[in-house]
Amino acid sequence: IAEVVIKYAQERSTTLALAPQALDAQLYLAQAYLGIRDAAKARAYAETILARQPELPVALGIATLANLMTGDSQRAALAFARLRTKDPKTASNIRAQAVAAGLPGATALPSP
């Protein structure tokens, strides 16, 4: 399944090359890289998205998870705090995913 995700991500990369401002393609790639546990690439896409839309809940959630995966609990906490303010329900789901995955620092995230 990882190969399918990577292939689809590569196809979306072509879309980004043609339309670099395509937010939906960037979001898909961030989610795909998170799904295959390539946290560095997921975080990079999330940061690009957040530079344009700093309060987008899905991007804040990806940033939280990707930062936890890379061991950057401070950046994860900052993204999570913004997410909690913007969308407490999504924040609760992100925290639950992080805890269930056993990500380091996940239990330190406050419950929404």
C-alpha positions as CSV (number, residue, x, y, z in Angstrom):
1,I,0.0,0.0,0.0
2,A,2.9,2.3,0.7
3,E,4.0,2.0,-3.0
4,V,0.5,3.1,-4.1
5,V,0.6,6.1,-1.8
6,I,4.0,7.1,-3.0
7,K,3.0,6.7,-6.7
8,Y,-0.1,8.9,-6.1
9,A,2.0,11.4,-4.2
10,Q,4.4,11.6,-7.1
11,E,1.5,12.2,-9.4
12,R,0.3,15.0,-7.1
13,S,3.9,16.4,-7.2
14,T,3.4,16.8,-10.9
15,T,0.2,18.8,-10.2
16,L,2.2,21.0,-7.8
17,A,4.8,21.6,-10.5
18,L,2.1,22.8,-12.8
19,A,0.2,24.7,-10.2
20,P,2.4,25.4,-7.1
21,Q,-0.4,27.2,-5.3
22,A,-2.7,24.1,-5.4
23,L,-3.6,23.9,-1.8
24,D,-5.5,20.6,-2.1
25,A,-2.5,18.9,-3.7
26,Q,-0.2,20.1,-1.0
27,L,-2.6,18.9,1.7
28,Y,-2.9,15.5,0.0
29,L,0.9,15.2,-0.2
30,A,1.3,16.2,3.5
31,Q,-1.3,13.6,4.5
32,A,0.3,10.9,2.2
33,Y,3.8,11.5,3.6
34,L,2.4,11.4,7.1
35,G,0.7,8.1,6.3
36,I,3.9,6.5,5.1
37,R,5.7,8.0,8.2
38,D,7.9,10.4,6.2
39,A,7.4,13.0,8.9
40,A,10.1,15.4,7.5
41,K,8.3,15.7,4.2
42,A,4.8,15.9,5.8
43,R,6.1,18.7,8.1
44,A,7.6,20.6,5.1
45,Y,4.3,20.5,3.3
46,A,2.3,21.4,6.4
47,E,4.6,24.4,7.0
48,T,4.2,25.6,3.4
49,I,0.4,25.4,3.7
50,L,0.4,27.1,7.1
51,A,2.5,30.0,5.6
52,R,-0.5,30.7,3.4
53,Q,-3.3,29.7,5.7
54,P,-2.0,29.8,9.3
55,E,-5.2,28.6,11.0
56,L,-6.2,25.7,8.7
57,P,-7.1,22.9,11.1
58,V,-6.0,20.0,8.9
59,A,-2.6,21.5,8.3
60,L,-2.2,22.2,12.1
61,G,-3.0,18.6,12.8
62,I,-0.5,17.3,10.3
63,A,2.1,19.7,11.7
64,T,1.4,18.4,15.2
65,L,1.7,14.8,14.3
66,A,4.7,15.3,12.0
67,N,6.6,17.2,14.7
68,L,5.8,14.6,17.3
69,M,7.1,11.9,14.9
70,T,10.4,13.8,14.4
71,G,10.8,14.3,18.2
72,D,10.1,18.1,18.1
73,S,7.6,18.2,20.9
74,Q,8.0,22.0,21.3
75,R,6.9,22.7,17.7
76,A,4.2,20.0,18.1
77,A,2.8,21.8,21.2
78,L,2.7,25.1,19.4
79,A,0.8,23.7,16.4
80,F,-1.5,21.8,18.8
81,A,-2.2,24.9,20.8
82,R,-3.3,26.8,17.7
83,L,-5.4,23.8,16.6
84,R,-7.1,23.6,20.0
85,T,-8.1,27.3,19.7
86,K,-9.4,26.9,16.2
87,D,-11.0,23.5,16.3
88,P,-11.2,21.7,19.6
89,K,-12.8,18.6,18.2
90,T,-10.1,18.1,15.6
91,A,-7.5,18.7,18.3
92,S,-9.1,16.0,20.4
93,N,-8.9,13.6,17.4
94,I,-5.3,14.4,16.7
95,R,-4.3,13.9,20.3
96,A,-6.1,10.6,20.4
97,Q,-4.3,9.5,17.2
98,A,-0.9,10.6,18.6
99,V,-1.5,8.7,21.9
100,A,-2.7,5.6,20.1
101,A,0.4,5.6,17.8
102,G,2.6,5.9,20.9
103,L,4.3,9.1,19.6
104,P,6.8,10.5,22.0
105,G,5.3,13.6,23.7
106,A,1.7,12.8,22.7
107,T,0.5,12.4,26.3
108,A,2.0,15.8,27.2
109,L,-0.5,17.5,24.7
110,P,-3.3,18.9,26.8
111,S,-6.8,17.4,26.4
112,P,-8.9,19.9,24.5
